[in-house]
Amino acid sequence: MQDDTPELVKYATLNIPGHDPIELPVLRGTMGPEVIDIRALGKQGYFTYDPGFVSTAACSSRITFIDGAKGILLYRGYPIDQLATKANYLKVCYLLLKGELPDKEQYTHFENEIKHHTLIHEQITSLFKAFRRDSHPMAIMCGIAGALSAFYHDNLDIYDPEHREKTAIRLIAKIPTLAAMAYKYSIGHPFIYPQNKLSYAANFLHMMFATPSEDYEVNPVIARAMDRIFILHADHEQNASTSSVRLAGSSGANPYACIAAGIASLWGPAHGGANEACLRMLEQIGTTDRIPEFIARAKDKNDPFRLSGFGHRVYKAYDPRAVVMRETCHEVLNELHIENHPILDVATELERIALSDEYFIERHLYPNVDFYSGIILNAIGIPTSMFTVIFALARTVGWIAHWTEMQEMPESRIGRPRQIYVGKTLRQVKGGRSRL
Ligand code: SDX
């Protein structure tokens, strides 16, 4: 098959009693399962029903591949663990956006482009002041991201590749500045401007923790760990927030509004909010002797409690990101000379118990990307309420890469799922006469 056109490999026949057999093409991509193309079903008077899209591919994509059974995650064909240890986040941004890792010249140009856009329009700082100080930083990020289109409307022709590229650069460059501002605003500290002499991750940490009154030196080991966390969260194919960005973008909405939709969806505790929920859960468990009580609650169908940081729609093996995250966790704790992190013991013991428990084994519930990330961020001194903001920061490149791919794909059209209607049948308002 060509690089981006699914290949017709056979036909499936759908036999519905009372209806002629319906032939459906079976397609194959470059990797992954075969796909039954059901587009013709609508004309035959049938819809398919798949709440949560468990068995439904909404698009074709060249960006990220996941094999959930084997715990494989590839960004443009490269394994995540190799990128996390051999590349840096900006190289991964270039890869996700353009399909190839940059050579030296391409990287220098791309990095300069990003550095040239780290500042935000000064008037945006007033927007922050409209929020209560105790606002959740994700509430601020949803609002500010959507408002960006009010400031950068000079490049909003979504059909112009140059406008799309400029917007991608602006979003990747500005999202750390905005994220750090959301934190500074919440603690009543002055905003810290970007320092373009610093690396992307070091610049973010500097904006988070520096103050105007004294020098702040970023620990290079922590900056590297932050950069790796950004890489691990950069993209994950058609997850809920990326699908939200694509659905919003399918109507022609501007990219900033689409990113705001992604941030809103990511905030949920079943998705990107799980890192914040996971740390709060580990703190709530508190000591290893209370783990059995929470394991029992996680199994109890009458209790809505679930183990945050466990389970995944796609991974039915260990999330490859969790493996790298666990290694990074130990690196950071060693660098910061944290011997007995209060909740690391709980996390380690919870993982051990869950992985040996029948309930979790038969449901293929393993730690996911959110299980260890909270411990690292907590050790670095980042407040729990900022965890999902950091996820959103890192995922912005994935969102804008998928948004761009959708704009470039000829098959893209407005997303409009159907439904099974189970409401009231036709009835008349008293005295009314139907024209149906
Ligand atoms: C992310 O999609 C992505 O790629 C997302 C993400 C990304 O990078 O974009 O990877 C990031 O969102 C990771 C997931 C973070 N969420 C959490 O850690 C929250 C806790 N996990 C669960 O809420 C759940 O596992 C989901 C939401 C992640 C997946 O839900 P599914 O696929 O709808 O699975 P399910 O609810 O059908 O669960 C299957 C079974 C059920 O039991 P039975 O009805 O079969 O008896 O497993 C059980 C569930 O009750 N189950 C759990 C559980 N997760 C699933 N039981 C206890 N604890 C859990 N965490």
Boltz pocket constraint, residues with backbone or C-beta under 6 A from the ligand:
constraints:
  - pocket:
      binder: B
      contacts: [[A, 52], [A, 232], [A, 233], [A, 235], [A, 236], [A, 238], [A, 239], [A, 240], [A, 269], [A, 270], [A, 271], [A, 272], [A, 274], [A, 298], [A, 299], [A, 305], [A, 306], [A, 307], [A, 308], [A, 309], [A, 310], [A, 311], [A, 312], [A, 313], [A, 314], [A, 363], [A, 365], [A, 368], [A, 369], [A, 370]]
      max_distance: 6.0
